[in-house]
Amino acid sequence: MGTGNLLSRPVRGITDILSSLIDWLFPPQCLICGKIPDAAPFLCESCYRACSVFDDCPDSGAHHEDKPANRVCVMFTFDEYIQKLVHQLKYRDMPYIGTFLGQRVGKYYQHHDIANCDALVPIPLNAVRKRERTYNQSSYIARGIASVWGIPVEERLLKRCRNTRTQTRLNRDERRENIRDAFVLRNKKQIPERVCLIDDVFTTGATTMEAARTLKRSGVRMVHILTLATPRKNQ
Ligand SMILES: [Zn+2]
């Protein structure tokens, strides 16, 4: 046994006592229902199981005549459970929710065609939003998926070259126009052959399709899109 172990033992003991004390004073709660979290440090088993799996291709490019994406998959319906988790992930400084959900997505699609890729690329936030949030939620979802698939996350490959208006109040055509040419590739020398784009919420798909278009134009042979949730119903 090394000296390091002997010295670190009492320190670890004190940390353990302190964290037990904090847990006793402020017991951890499920972010959705407030019960004891037993599926993750922030989620209980019953809420974890209640998140409805959508598992479909809501819009695999039917509205995009140039078919920028080879495959589009969405894991969850954007129901009240997922909505709460995504909200905390985006606005409450809890990036580990992204990694946790990403791992679940990764396991679900592990043996699916969509997992046949060389790199995961999270959809980048625009500069203003990144400053407000300090991190990109899609990067953490991508990291969770990557830990299961064993492939790298290329966070710097794609870049937003201009800030766009918020897409919330725009219709499908306006969204597509608003996001047109909003992305560029940072590194044009080392381009992966097959990329899976990762995003949190899939609405009309305008943003992810534009990102896919940019990758294809730059020489990426195959582009898949995998997103956490969609508010749309099965079609
Ligand atoms: Zn719960």
Boltz pocket constraint, residues with backbone or C-beta under 6 A from the ligand:
constraints:
  - pocket:
      binder: B
      contacts: [[A, 30], [A, 31], [A, 32], [A, 33], [A, 34], [A, 35], [A, 43], [A, 44], [A, 45], [A, 46], [A, 47], [A, 48]]
      max_distance: 6.0
